[in-house]
Amino acid sequence: MERERAVDRLESLVDRVAGEPMPVPVREVWAFGDIALGLDPVERLDVYLTKDVIMGGDSDAAAEFEAEYGVKGVGTTVDAEWVEAHPDRVRTSDNGYAAPEKCLAAELVGASGRRGASGSEGHGPSGDRAKPDDDEPIHLEVCNAGFEDNVRQRLKGALARDAYGEVLDPRGVCLWVDGVRDDEAFDRLREASLAMPTLPAALGMLGADEDAATEAADVLKRQRAEQEGASVRGDMV
């Protein structure tokens, strides 16, 4: 998508996170990758969401929803009021628990036109998709840790296991944190005025040696070339 349109998309996403009920509390919104580099067009729009846990929880709602739909974790893993308002946007993990990252993707990326367990639009949860059913080239990373902390944790794990596909591109910009929007960050994205290093150089600054940084960058480039449409990844640190 064109860079201007990509920044508009980020603004609408941040506005929704800031002003509408979400399946889980969101503490931070970051943009990283192509959009932070100032590329035009942007092949994929990469967004990082830092989620908080639901404090206290609603065990009664969890029991009721599990009895009715067979989905666990409503009221504890995802917000019960949000589920009551949007049962068609509930997504589950393989173990039958409501998946916060998938629910966020269903809410923020292509949430319309979904079919629930009952087979009719707008009713019941669905666990049959690992990613949102939308052609929009957008990727959501969802984690309980902040962007910068998770970048370091993912790189550390990837280097230890030679699992370079787990690396998270560290070239990001914070757009919204704890209810405060950074208008200057949006302006700089529109102007493409953020100075960013190459990906190998950025990984090298975080401790990767030259060979590992270059290989990791190549792996991420191949992964991105294979991606189509909208996608989501959940992570726990």
Beta strands, then each sheet from edge to edge (+ up, - down):
strand 1: 26-32
strand 2: 45-51
strand 3: 138-143
strand 4: 172-177
strand 5: 180-181
strand 6: 231-235
sheet 1: 5+ 4- 1+ 2- 3- 6-
end
